[in-house]
């Protein structure tokens, strides 16, 4: 089963819509990590059958989305949040400690506009970067294949 992980569109709706259009048929679940709730609302109106979960980011004023969420997906416990409440621009220590404390298998966050993947102590970690602009390199998103044997994390550049 496949997850497509999106974050930080900041009004770059065309990038968001293109990504969803390209991945719609091979994605079981889209996860949006915040900073673009208006883009998500517009996307949902174009794709009413989309299987999508979203959290709000620090720029999502008046958003009705939660700031974090936990789900089980194909037997894996996933914790996802925007990241600003865990100060991820300064250190990943707090967010990783939280994910480990709740026995997550996968941690997803955005906010830094820096794509990142890592596997550490049984925890898979991904920041898909930004759909609008990254700190270095082109805009990006994440693809995660959830298999019985483990997870395969990939960053895709736009």
Buried (B, 14 or more C-beta within 10 A) or exposed (E): EBBBBBBBBBBBBEBBBEBBEBBBEEBEBBBBBBBBBBBBEBBEEEBEEBEBBBBBBEBBEEBEBEBBBEEEBBEBBBBBBBBBBBEBEEEBEBBBEBBBEEEBBBBBBBBBBBBBBEEEEEBBBBBBBBBBBBEEEEBBBBBBBBEEEEBEBEBBEB
